[in-house]
Amino acid sequence: MMEYKCLNCGKNVQLDLKSAKRVICQFCGHRMLIKIRPKIAKRVVAK
Ligand SMILES: [Zn+2]
């Protein structure tokens, strides 16, 4: 389970990439999410 933050609505989104093939916000459907890690945050763009 990975945790992301939506760039659109700002909510935290938890995704299991094994079951969810697309990284997409569960609240607003936005596709640009930031991967949340303790110290490093990388931008993830799902196409
Ligand atoms: Zn969102």
mmCIF file of the protein (N, C-alpha, C, O) and its ligand, coordinates in Angstrom:
data_MODEL
# 
_entry.id   MODEL 
# 
loop_
_entity.id 
_entity.type 
_entity.pdbx_number_of_molecules 
1 polymer     1 
2 non-polymer 1 
# 
_entity_poly.entity_id                      1 
_entity_poly.type                           'polypeptide(L)' 
_entity_poly.nstd_linkage                   no 
_entity_poly.nstd_monomer                   no 
_entity_poly.pdbx_seq_one_letter_code       MMEYKCLNCGKNVQLDLKSAKRVICQFCGHRMLIKIRPKIAKRVVAK 
_entity_poly.pdbx_seq_one_letter_code_can   MMEYKCLNCGKNVQLDLKSAKRVICQFCGHRMLIKIRPKIAKRVVAK 
_entity_poly.pdbx_strand_id                 A 
# 
loop_
_entity_poly_seq.entity_id 
_entity_poly_seq.num 
_entity_poly_seq.mon_id 
_entity_poly_seq.hetero 
1 1  MET n 
1 2  MET n 
1 3  GLU n 
1 4  TYR n 
1 5  LYS n 
1 6  CYS n 
1 7  LEU n 
1 8  ASN n 
1 9  CYS n 
1 10 GLY n 
1 11 LYS n 
1 12 ASN n 
1 13 VAL n 
1 14 GLN n 
1 15 LEU n 
1 16 ASP n 
1 17 LEU n 
1 18 LYS n 
1 19 SER n 
1 20 ALA n 
1 21 LYS n 
1 22 ARG n 
1 23 VAL n 
1 24 ILE n 
1 25 CYS n 
1 26 GLN n 
1 27 PHE n 
1 28 CYS n 
1 29 GLY n 
1 30 HIS n 
1 31 ARG n 
1 32 MET n 
1 33 LEU n 
1 34 ILE n 
1 35 LYS n 
1 36 ILE n 
1 37 ARG n 
1 38 PRO n 
1 39 LYS n 
1 40 ILE n 
1 41 ALA n 
1 42 LYS n 
1 43 ARG n 
1 44 VAL n 
1 45 VAL n 
1 46 ALA n 
1 47 LYS n 
# 
loop_
_struct_asym.id 
_struct_asym.entity_id 
A 1 
B 2 
# 
loop_
_chem_comp.id 
_chem_comp.type 
_chem_comp.mon_nstd_flag 
ALA 'L-peptide linking' y 
ARG 'L-peptide linking' y 
ASN 'L-peptide linking' y 
ASP 'L-peptide linking' y 
CYS 'L-peptide linking' y 
GLN 'L-peptide linking' y 
GLU 'L-peptide linking' y 
GLY 'peptide linking'   y 
HIS 'L-peptide linking' y 
ILE 'L-peptide linking' y 
LEU 'L-peptide linking' y 
LYS 'L-peptide linking' y 
MET 'L-peptide linking' y 
PHE 'L-peptide linking' y 
PRO 'L-peptide linking' y 
SER 'L-peptide linking' y 
TYR 'L-peptide linking' y 
VAL 'L-peptide linking' y 
ZN  non-polymer         . 
# 
_pdbx_entity_nonpoly.entity_id   2 
_pdbx_entity_nonpoly.name        ? 
_pdbx_entity_nonpoly.comp_id     ZN 
# 
_pdbx_nonpoly_scheme.asym_id         B 
_pdbx_nonpoly_scheme.entity_id       2 
_pdbx_nonpoly_scheme.mon_id          ZN 
_pdbx_nonpoly_scheme.ndb_seq_num     1 
_pdbx_nonpoly_scheme.pdb_seq_num     101 
_pdbx_nonpoly_scheme.auth_seq_num    101 
_pdbx_nonpoly_scheme.pdb_mon_id      ZN 
_pdbx_nonpoly_scheme.auth_mon_id     ZN 
_pdbx_nonpoly_scheme.pdb_strand_id   A 
_pdbx_nonpoly_scheme.pdb_ins_code    . 
# 
loop_
_atom_site.group_PDB 
_atom_site.id 
_atom_site.type_symbol 
_atom_site.label_atom_id 
_atom_site.label_alt_id 
_atom_site.label_comp_id 
_atom_site.label_asym_id 
_atom_site.label_entity_id 
_atom_site.label_seq_id 
_atom_site.pdbx_PDB_ins_code 
_atom_site.Cartn_x 
_atom_site.Cartn_y 
_atom_site.Cartn_z 
_atom_site.occupancy 
_atom_site.B_iso_or_equiv 
_atom_site.pdbx_formal_charge 
_atom_site.auth_seq_id 
_atom_site.auth_comp_id 
_atom_site.auth_asym_id 
_atom_site.auth_atom_id 
_atom_site.pdbx_PDB_model_num 
ATOM   1   N  N  . MET A 1 1  ? 0.844   -1.195 0.000   1.00 0.00 ? 1   MET A N  1 
ATOM   2   C  CA . MET A 1 1  ? 0.000   0.000  0.000   1.00 0.00 ? 1   MET A CA 1 
ATOM   3   C  C  . MET A 1 1  ? 0.878   1.242  0.000   1.00 0.00 ? 1   MET A C  1 
ATOM   4   O  O  . MET A 1 1  ? 1.734   1.420  0.866   1.00 0.00 ? 1   MET A O  1 
ATOM   5   N  N  . MET A 1 2  ? 0.649   2.087  -0.979  1.00 0.00 ? 2   MET A N  1 
ATOM   6   C  CA . MET A 1 2  ? 1.403   3.334  -1.060  1.00 0.00 ? 2   MET A CA 1 
ATOM   7   C  C  . MET A 1 2  ? 0.460   4.500  -0.796  1.00 0.00 ? 2   MET A C  1 
ATOM   8   O  O  . MET A 1 2  ? -0.737  4.438  -1.077  1.00 0.00 ? 2   MET A O  1 
ATOM   9   N  N  . GLU A 1 3  ? 1.041   5.569  -0.247  1.00 0.00 ? 3   GLU A N  1 
ATOM   10  C  CA . GLU A 1 3  ? 0.216   6.730  0.049   1.00 0.00 ? 3   GLU A CA 1 
ATOM   11  C  C  . GLU A 1 3  ? 0.638   7.896  -0.838  1.00 0.00 ? 3   GLU A C  1 
ATOM   12  O  O  . GLU A 1 3  ? 1.824   8.181  -1.007  1.00 0.00 ? 3   GLU A O  1 
ATOM   13  N  N  . TYR A 1 4  ? -0.361  8.554  -1.393  1.00 0.00 ? 4   TYR A N  1 
ATOM   14  C  CA . TYR A 1 4  ? -0.113  9.678  -2.285  1.00 0.00 ? 4   TYR A CA 1 
ATOM   15  C  C  . TYR A 1 4  ? -0.934  10.866 -1.816  1.00 0.00 ? 4   TYR A C  1 
ATOM   16  O  O  . TYR A 1 4  ? -1.900  10.729 -1.065  1.00 0.00 ? 4   TYR A O  1 
ATOM   17  N  N  . LYS A 1 5  ? -0.519  12.042 -2.285  1.00 0.00 ? 5   LYS A N  1 
ATOM   18  C  CA . LYS A 1 5  ? -1.305  13.243 -2.039  1.00 0.00 ? 5   LYS A CA 1 
ATOM   19  C  C  . LYS A 1 5  ? -1.744  13.818 -3.361  1.00 0.00 ? 5   LYS A C  1 
ATOM   20  O  O  . LYS A 1 5  ? -0.931  14.017 -4.263  1.00 0.00 ? 5   LYS A O  1 
ATOM   21  N  N  . CYS A 1 6  ? -3.017  14.083 -3.478  1.00 0.00 ? 6   CYS A N  1 
ATOM   22  C  CA . CYS A 1 6  ? -3.564  14.605 -4.721  1.00 0.00 ? 6   CYS A CA 1 
ATOM   23  C  C  . CYS A 1 6  ? -3.161  16.058 -4.910  1.00 0.00 ? 6   CYS A C  1 
ATOM   24  O  O  . CYS A 1 6  ? -3.267  16.866 -3.988  1.00 0.00 ? 6   CYS A O  1 
ATOM   25  N  N  . LEU A 1 7  ? -2.694  16.388 -6.119  1.00 0.00 ? 7   LEU A N  1 
ATOM   26  C  CA . LEU A 1 7  ? -2.297  17.771 -6.401  1.00 0.00 ? 7   LEU A CA 1 
ATOM   27  C  C  . LEU A 1 7  ? -3.505  18.664 -6.626  1.00 0.00 ? 7   LEU A C  1 
ATOM   28  O  O  . LEU A 1 7  ? -3.395  19.888 -6.557  1.00 0.00 ? 7   LEU A O  1 
ATOM   29  N  N  . ASN A 1 8  ? -4.640  18.071 -6.890  1.00 0.00 ? 8   ASN A N  1 
ATOM   30  C  CA . ASN A 1 8  ? -5.831  18.854 -7.198  1.00 0.00 ? 8   ASN A CA 1 
ATOM   31  C  C  . ASN A 1 8  ? -6.624  19.196 -5.937  1.00 0.00 ? 8   ASN A C  1 
ATOM   32  O  O  . ASN A 1 8  ? -6.892  20.367 -5.666  1.00 0.00 ? 8   ASN A O  1 
ATOM   33  N  N  . CYS A 1 9  ? -6.999  18.169 -5.167  1.00 0.00 ? 9   CYS A N  1 
ATOM   34  C  CA . CYS A 1 9  ? -7.849  18.409 -4.004  1.00 0.00 ? 9   CYS A CA 1 
ATOM   35  C  C  . CYS A 1 9  ? -7.059  18.368 -2.708  1.00 0.00 ? 9   CYS A C  1 
ATOM   36  O  O  . CYS A 1 9  ? -7.563  18.781 -1.663  1.00 0.00 ? 9   CYS A O  1 
ATOM   37  N  N  . GLY A 1 10 ? -5.818  17.872 -2.762  1.00 0.00 ? 10  GLY A N  1 
ATOM   38  C  CA . GLY A 1 10 ? -4.963  17.919 -1.589  1.00 0.00 ? 10  GLY A CA 1 
ATOM   39  C  C  . GLY A 1 10 ? -5.201  16.824 -0.578  1.00 0.00 ? 10  GLY A C  1 
ATOM   40  O  O  . GLY A 1 10 ? -4.604  16.823 0.499   1.00 0.00 ? 10  GLY A O  1 
ATOM   41  N  N  . LYS A 1 11 ? -6.079  15.882 -0.922  1.00 0.00 ? 11  LYS A N  1 
ATOM   42  C  CA . LYS A 1 11 ? -6.364  14.802 0.017   1.00 0.00 ? 11  LYS A CA 1 
ATOM   43  C  C  . LYS A 1 11 ? -5.336  13.684 -0.117  1.00 0.00 ? 11  LYS A C  1 
ATOM   44  O  O  . LYS A 1 11 ? -4.730  13.494 -1.172  1.00 0.00 ? 11  LYS A O  1 
ATOM   45  N  N  . ASN A 1 12 ? -5.157  12.955 0.975   1.00 0.00 ? 12  ASN A N  1 
ATOM   46  C  CA . ASN A 1 12 ? -4.274  11.801 0.926   1.00 0.00 ? 12  ASN A CA 1 
ATOM   47  C  C  . ASN A 1 12 ? -5.026  10.612 0.345   1.00 0.00 ? 12  ASN A C  1 
ATOM   48  O  O  . ASN A 1 12 ? -6.161  10.321 0.723   1.00 0.00 ? 12  ASN A O  1 
ATOM   49  N  N  . VAL A 1 13 ? -4.358  9.932  -0.586  1.00 0.00 ? 13  VAL A N  1 
ATOM   50  C  CA . VAL A 1 13 ? -4.977  8.796  -1.268  1.00 0.00 ? 13  VAL A CA 1 
ATOM   51  C  C  . VAL A 1 13 ? -4.089  7.575  -1.068  1.00 0.00 ? 13  VAL A C  1 
ATOM   52  O  O  . VAL A 1 13 ? -2.895  7.617  -1.364  1.00 0.00 ? 13  VAL A O  1 
ATOM   53  N  N  . GLN A 1 14 ? -4.661  6.506  -0.575  1.00 0.00 ? 14  GLN A N  1 
ATOM   54  C  CA . GLN A 1 14 ? -3.910  5.273  -0.405  1.00 0.00 ? 14  GLN A CA 1 
ATOM   55  C  C  . GLN A 1 14 ? -4.252  4.324  -1.536  1.00 0.00 ? 14  GLN A C  1 
ATOM   56  O  O  . GLN A 1 14 ? -5.418  4.027  -1.795  1.00 0.00 ? 14  GLN A O  1 
ATOM   57  N  N  . LEU A 1 15 ? -3.203  3.854  -2.208  1.00 0.00 ? 15  LEU A N  1 
ATOM   58  C  CA . LEU A 1 15 ? -3.407  2.981  -3.347  1.00 0.00 ? 15  LEU A CA 1 
ATOM   59  C  C  . LEU A 1 15 ? -2.588  1.709  -3.190  1.00 0.00 ? 15  LEU A C  1 
ATOM   60  O  O  . LEU A 1 15 ? -1.436  1.748  -2.757  1.00 0.00 ? 15  LEU A O  1 
ATOM   61  N  N  . ASP A 1 16 ? -3.182  0.600  -3.539  1.00 0.00 ? 16  ASP A N  1 
ATOM   62  C  CA . ASP A 1 16 ? -2.438  -0.649 -3.668  1.00 0.00 ? 16  ASP A CA 1 
ATOM   63  C  C  . ASP A 1 16 ? -2.229  -0.882 -5.154  1.00 0.00 ? 16  ASP A C  1 
ATOM   64  O  O  . ASP A 1 16 ? -3.163  -1.228 -5.878  1.00 0.00 ? 16  ASP A O  1 
ATOM   65  N  N  . LEU A 1 17 ? -1.002  -0.691 -5.598  1.00 0.00 ? 17  LEU A N  1 
ATOM   66  C  CA . LEU A 1 17 ? -0.738  -0.712 -7.035  1.00 0.00 ? 17  LEU A CA 1 
ATOM   67  C  C  . LEU A 1 17 ? -0.965  -2.092 -7.647  1.00 0.00 ? 17  LEU A C  1 
ATOM   68  O  O  . LEU A 1 17 ? -1.074  -2.221 -8.867  1.00 0.00 ? 17  LEU A O  1 
ATOM   69  N  N  . LYS A 1 18 ? -1.037  -3.118 -6.809  1.00 0.00 ? 18  LYS A N  1 
ATOM   70  C  CA . LYS A 1 18 ? -1.298  -4.447 -7.346  1.00 0.00 ? 18  LYS A CA 1 
ATOM   71  C  C  . LYS A 1 18 ? -2.746  -4.603 -7.785  1.00 0.00 ? 18  LYS A C  1 
ATOM   72  O  O  . LYS A 1 18 ? -3.044  -5.329 -8.733  1.00 0.00 ? 18  LYS A O  1 
ATOM   73  N  N  . SER A 1 19 ? -3.644  -3.913 -7.086  1.00 0.00 ? 19  SER A N  1 
ATOM   74  C  CA . SER A 1 19 ? -5.060  -4.009 -7.424  1.00 0.00 ? 19  SER A CA 1 
ATOM   75  C  C  . SER A 1 19 ? -5.519  -2.791 -8.221  1.00 0.00 ? 19  SER A C  1 
ATOM   76  O  O  . SER A 1 19 ? -6.411  -2.894 -9.062  1.00 0.00 ? 19  SER A O  1 
ATOM   77  N  N  . ALA A 1 20 ? -4.903  -1.635 -7.951  1.00 0.00 ? 20  ALA A N  1 
ATOM   78  C  CA . ALA A 1 20 ? -5.247  -0.420 -8.683  1.00 0.00 ? 20  ALA A CA 1 
ATOM   79  C  C  . ALA A 1 20 ? -4.181  -0.174 -9.740  1.00 0.00 ? 20  ALA A C  1 
ATOM   80  O  O  . ALA A 1 20 ? -3.058  0.220  -9.424  1.00 0.00 ? 20  ALA A O  1 
ATOM   81  N  N  . LYS A 1 21 ? -4.535  -0.406 -10.983 1.00 0.00 ? 21  LYS A N  1 
ATOM   82  C  CA . LYS A 1 21 ? -3.549  -0.289 -12.061 1.00 0.00 ? 21  LYS A CA 1 
ATOM   83  C  C  . LYS A 1 21 ? -3.218  1.154  -12.375 1.00 0.00 ? 21  LYS A C  1 
ATOM   84  O  O  . LYS A 1 21 ? -2.166  1.447  -12.944 1.00 0.00 ? 21  LYS A O  1 
ATOM   85  N  N  . ARG A 1 22 ? -4.105  2.049  -12.009 1.00 0.00 ? 22  ARG A N  1 
ATOM   86  C  CA . ARG A 1 22 ? -3.879  3.454  -12.293 1.00 0.00 ? 22  ARG A CA 1 
ATOM   87  C  C  . ARG A 1 22 ? -3.727  4.236  -11.001 1.00 0.00 ? 22  ARG A C  1 
ATOM   88  O  O  . ARG A 1 22 ? -4.434  4.012  -10.019 1.00 0.00 ? 22  ARG A O  1 
ATOM   89  N  N  . VAL A 1 23 ? -2.778  5.163  -11.039 1.00 0.00 ? 23  VAL A N  1 
ATOM   90  C  CA . VAL A 1 23 ? -2.632  6.072  -9.909  1.00 0.00 ? 23  VAL A CA 1 
ATOM   91  C  C  . VAL A 1 23 ? -3.587  7.231  -10.139 1.00 0.00 ? 23  VAL A C  1 
ATOM   92  O  O  . VAL A 1 23 ? -3.333  8.114  -10.959 1.00 0.00 ? 23  VAL A O  1 
ATOM   93  N  N  . ILE A 1 24 ? -4.675  7.211  -9.412  1.00 0.00 ? 24  ILE A N  1 
ATOM   94  C  CA . ILE A 1 24 ? -5.710  8.216  -9.621  1.00 0.00 ? 24  ILE A CA 1 
ATOM   95  C  C  . ILE A 1 24 ? -6.359  8.557  -8.291  1.00 0.00 ? 24  ILE A C  1 
ATOM   96  O  O  . ILE A 1 24 ? -6.546  7.692  -7.435  1.00 0.00 ? 24  ILE A O  1 
ATOM   97  N  N  . CYS A 1 25 ? -6.699  9.826  -8.129  1.00 0.00 ? 25  CYS A N  1 
ATOM   98  C  CA . CYS A 1 25 ? -7.318  10.260 -6.880  1.00 0.00 ? 25  CYS A CA 1 
ATOM   99  C  C  . CYS A 1 25 ? -8.692  9.626  -6.736  1.00 0.00 ? 25  CYS A C  1 
ATOM   100 O  O  . CYS A 1 25 ? -9.507  9.659  -7.658  1.00 0.00 ? 25  CYS A O  1 
ATOM   101 N  N  . GLN A 1 26 ? -8.931  9.056  -5.582  1.00 0.00 ? 26  GLN A N  1 
ATOM   102 C  CA . GLN A 1 26 ? -10.207 8.390  -5.337  1.00 0.00 ? 26  GLN A CA 1 
ATOM   103 C  C  . GLN A 1 26 ? -11.318 9.391  -5.039  1.00 0.00 ? 26  GLN A C  1 
ATOM   104 O  O  . GLN A 1 26 ? -12.497 9.036  -5.033  1.00 0.00 ? 26  GLN A O  1 
ATOM   105 N  N  . PHE A 1 27 ? -10.935 10.645 -4.791  1.00 0.00 ? 27  PHE A N  1 
ATOM   106 C  CA . PHE A 1 27 ? -11.929 11.640 -4.398  1.00 0.00 ? 27  PHE A CA 1 
ATOM   107 C  C  . PHE A 1 27 ? -12.384 12.485 -5.580  1.00 0.00 ? 27  PHE A C  1 
ATOM   108 O  O  . PHE A 1 27 ? -13.579 12.725 -5.754  1.00 0.00 ? 27  PHE A O  1 
ATOM   109 N  N  . CYS A 1 28 ? -11.414 12.943 -6.406  1.00 0.00 ? 28  CYS A N  1 
ATOM   110 C  CA . CYS A 1 28 ? -11.771 13.856 -7.489  1.00 0.00 ? 28  CYS A CA 1 
ATOM   111 C  C  . CYS A 1 28 ? -11.394 13.304 -8.862  1.00 0.00 ? 28  CYS A C  1 
ATOM   112 O  O  . CYS A 1 28 ? -11.761 13.884 -9.884  1.00 0.00 ? 28  CYS A O  1 
ATOM   113 N  N  . GLY A 1 29 ? -10.667 12.188 -8.892  1.00 0.00 ? 29  GLY A N  1 
ATOM   114 C  CA . GLY A 1 29 ? -10.322 11.585 -10.169 1.00 0.00 ? 29  GLY A CA 1 
ATOM   115 C  C  . GLY A 1 29 ? -9.097  12.186 -10.828 1.00 0.00 ? 29  GLY A C  1 
ATOM   116 O  O  . GLY A 1 29 ? -8.776  11.838 -11.964 1.00 0.00 ? 29  GLY A O  1 
ATOM   117 N  N  . HIS A 1 30 ? -8.408  13.080 -10.140 1.00 0.00 ? 30  HIS A N  1 
ATOM   118 C  CA . HIS A 1 30 ? -7.214  13.701 -10.683 1.00 0.00 ? 30  HIS A CA 1 
ATOM   119 C  C  . HIS A 1 30 ? -6.094  12.670 -10.803 1.00 0.00 ? 30  HIS A C  1 
ATOM   120 O  O  . HIS A 1 30 ? -5.989  11.746 -9.996  1.00 0.00 ? 30  HIS A O  1 
ATOM   121 N  N  . ARG A 1 31 ? -5.266  12.846 -11.820 1.00 0.00 ? 31  ARG A N  1 
ATOM   122 C  CA . ARG A 1 31 ? -4.251  11.824 -12.098 1.00 0.00 ? 31  ARG A CA 1 
ATOM   123 C  C  . ARG A 1 31 ? -2.854  12.217 -11.646 1.00 0.00 ? 31  ARG A C  1 
ATOM   124 O  O  . ARG A 1 31 ? -1.925  11.416 -11.747 1.00 0.00 ? 31  ARG A O  1 
ATOM   125 N  N  . MET A 1 32 ? -2.693  13.422 -11.156 1.00 0.00 ? 32  MET A N  1 
ATOM   126 C  CA . MET A 1 32 ? -1.354  13.837 -10.714 1.00 0.00 ? 32  MET A CA 1 
ATOM   127 C  C  . MET A 1 32 ? -1.296  13.783 -9.194  1.00 0.00 ? 32  MET A C  1 
ATOM   128 O  O  . MET A 1 32 ? -1.887  14.607 -8.496  1.00 0.00 ? 32  MET A O  1 
ATOM   129 N  N  . LEU A 1 33 ? -0.565  12.786 -8.705  1.00 0.00 ? 33  LEU A N  1 
ATOM   130 C  CA . LEU A 1 33 ? -0.453  12.600 -7.270  1.00 0.00 ? 33  LEU A CA 1 
ATOM   131 C  C  . LEU A 1 33 ? 1.013   12.625 -6.865  1.00 0.00 ? 33  LEU A C  1 
ATOM   132 O  O  . LEU A 1 33 ? 1.888   12.201 -7.620  1.00 0.00 ? 33  LEU A O  1 
ATOM   133 N  N  . ILE A 1 34 ? 1.264   13.127 -5.669  1.00 0.00 ? 34  ILE A N  1 
ATOM   134 C  CA . ILE A 1 34 ? 2.619   13.115 -5.122  1.00 0.00 ? 34  ILE A CA 1 
ATOM   135 C  C  . ILE A 1 34 ? 2.751   11.919 -4.195  1.00 0.00 ? 34  ILE A C  1 
ATOM   136 O  O  . ILE A 1 34 ? 1.922   11.706 -3.310  1.00 0.00 ? 34  ILE A O  1 
ATOM   137 N  N  . LYS A 1 35 ? 3.796   11.150 -4.407  1.00 0.00 ? 35  LYS A N  1 
ATOM   138 C  CA . LYS A 1 35 ? 4.038   10.021 -3.533  1.00 0.00 ? 35  LYS A CA 1 
ATOM   139 C  C  . LYS A 1 35 ? 4.551   10.512 -2.189  1.00 0.00 ? 35  LYS A C  1 
ATOM   140 O  O  . LYS A 1 35 ? 5.509   11.280 -2.112  1.00 0.00 ? 35  LYS A O  1 
ATOM   141 N  N  . ILE A 1 36 ? 3.900   10.057 -1.147  1.00 0.00 ? 36  ILE A N  1 
ATOM   142 C  CA . ILE A 1 36 ? 4.255   10.518 0.197   1.00 0.00 ? 36  ILE A CA 1 
ATOM   143 C  C  . ILE A 1 36 ? 5.227   9.533  0.842   1.00 0.00 ? 36  ILE A C  1 
ATOM   144 O  O  . ILE A 1 36 ? 4.936   8.346  0.990   1.00 0.00 ? 36  ILE A O  1 
ATOM   145 N  N  . ARG A 1 37 ? 6.381   10.060 1.216   1.00 0.00 ? 37  ARG A N  1 
ATOM   146 C  CA . ARG A 1 37 ? 7.348   9.272  1.959   1.00 0.00 ? 37  ARG A CA 1 
ATOM   147 C  C  . ARG A 1 37 ? 7.841   10.094 3.140   1.00 0.00 ? 37  ARG A C  1 
ATOM   148 O  O  . ARG A 1 37 ? 7.698   11.316 3.146   1.00 0.00 ? 37  ARG A O  1 
ATOM   149 N  N  . PRO A 1 38 ? 8.411   9.443  4.126   1.00 0.00 ? 38  PRO A N  1 
ATOM   150 C  CA . PRO A 1 38 ? 8.821   10.141 5.341   1.00 0.00 ? 38  PRO A CA 1 
ATOM   151 C  C  . PRO A 1 38 ? 9.684   11.364 5.075   1.00 0.00 ? 38  PRO A C  1 
ATOM   152 O  O  . PRO A 1 38 ? 9.504   12.392 5.728   1.00 0.00 ? 38  PRO A O  1 
ATOM   153 N  N  . LYS A 1 39 ? 10.625  11.278 4.124   1.00 0.00 ? 39  LYS A N  1 
ATOM   154 C  CA . LYS A 1 39 ? 11.511  12.407 3.882   1.00 0.00 ? 39  LYS A CA 1 
ATOM   155 C  C  . LYS A 1 39 ? 11.508  12.864 2.423   1.00 0.00 ? 39  LYS A C  1 
ATOM   156 O  O  . LYS A 1 39 ? 11.689  14.046 2.132   1.00 0.00 ? 39  LYS A O  1 
ATOM   157 N  N  . ILE A 1 40 ? 11.303  11.918 1.518   1.00 0.00 ? 40  ILE A N  1 
ATOM   158 C  CA . ILE A 1 40 ? 11.416  12.228 0.105   1.00 0.00 ? 40  ILE A CA 1 
ATOM   159 C  C  . ILE A 1 40 ? 10.038  12.150 -0.553  1.00 0.00 ? 40  ILE A C  1 
ATOM   160 O  O  . ILE A 1 40 ? 9.322   11.162 -0.387  1.00 0.00 ? 40  ILE A O  1 
ATOM   161 N  N  . ALA A 1 41 ? 9.679   13.173 -1.284  1.00 0.00 ? 41  ALA A N  1 
ATOM   162 C  CA . ALA A 1 41 ? 8.417   13.171 -2.020  1.00 0.00 ? 41  ALA A CA 1 
ATOM   163 C  C  . ALA A 1 41 ? 8.718   13.316 -3.507  1.00 0.00 ? 41  ALA A C  1 
ATOM   164 O  O  . ALA A 1 41 ? 9.317   14.304 -3.931  1.00 0.00 ? 41  ALA A O  1 
ATOM   165 N  N  . LYS A 1 42 ? 8.310   12.347 -4.283  1.00 0.00 ? 42  LYS A N  1 
ATOM   166 C  CA . LYS A 1 42 ? 8.511   12.416 -5.716  1.00 0.00 ? 42  LYS A CA 1 
ATOM   167 C  C  . LYS A 1 42 ? 7.178   12.597 -6.422  1.00 0.00 ? 42  LYS A C  1 
ATOM   168 O  O  . LYS A 1 42 ? 6.139   12.112 -5.974  1.00 0.00 ? 42  LYS A O  1 
ATOM   169 N  N  . ARG A 1 43 ? 7.237   13.294 -7.514  1.00 0.00 ? 43  ARG A N  1 
ATOM   170 C  CA . ARG A 1 43 ? 6.020   13.466 -8.290  1.00 0.00 ? 43  ARG A CA 1 
ATOM   171 C  C  . ARG A 1 43 ? 5.771   12.245 -9.161  1.00 0.00 ? 43  ARG A C  1 
ATOM   172 O  O  . ARG A 1 43 ? 6.683   11.723 -9.803  1.00 0.00 ? 43  ARG A O  1 
ATOM   173 N  N  . VAL A 1 44 ? 4.557   11.814 -9.170  1.00 0.00 ? 44  VAL A N  1 
ATOM   174 C  CA . VAL A 1 44 ? 4.176   10.660 -9.976  1.00 0.00 ? 44  VAL A CA 1 
ATOM   175 C  C  . VAL A 1 44 ? 3.072   11.084 -10.932 1.00 0.00 ? 44  VAL A C  1 
ATOM   176 O  O  . VAL A 1 44 ? 2.023   11.579 -10.521 1.00 0.00 ? 44  VAL A O  1 
ATOM   177 N  N  . VAL A 1 45 ? 3.331   10.880 -12.196 1.00 0.00 ? 45  VAL A N  1 
ATOM   178 C  CA . VAL A 1 45 ? 2.333   11.219 -13.199 1.00 0.00 ? 45  VAL A CA 1 
ATOM   179 C  C  . VAL A 1 45 ? 1.873   9.944  -13.877 1.00 0.00 ? 45  VAL A C  1 
ATOM   180 O  O  . VAL A 1 45 ? 2.655   9.242  -14.518 1.00 0.00 ? 45  VAL A O  1 
ATOM   181 N  N  . ALA A 1 46 ? 0.612   9.665  -13.726 1.00 0.00 ? 46  ALA A N  1 
ATOM   182 C  CA . ALA A 1 46 ? 0.067   8.455  -14.343 1.00 0.00 ? 46  ALA A CA 1 
ATOM   183 C  C  . ALA A 1 46 ? -0.540  8.802  -15.688 1.00 0.00 ? 46  ALA A C  1 
ATOM   184 O  O  . ALA A 1 46 ? -1.324  9.745  -15.794 1.00 0.00 ? 46  ALA A O  1 
ATOM   185 N  N  . LYS A 1 47 ? -0.188  8.055  -16.700 1.00 0.00 ? 47  LYS A N  1 
ATOM   186 C  CA . LYS A 1 47 ? -0.706  8.332  -18.029 1.00 0.00 ? 47  LYS A CA 1 
ATOM   187 C  C  . LYS A 1 47 ? -1.792  7.324  -18.376 1.00 0.00 ? 47  LYS A C  1 
ATOM   188 O  O  . LYS A 1 47 ? -2.364  7.382  -19.464 1.00 0.00 ? 47  LYS A O  1 
HETATM 189 ZN ZN . ZN  B 2 .  ? -8.054  14.655 -5.675  1.00 0.00 2 101 ZN  A ZN 1 
# 
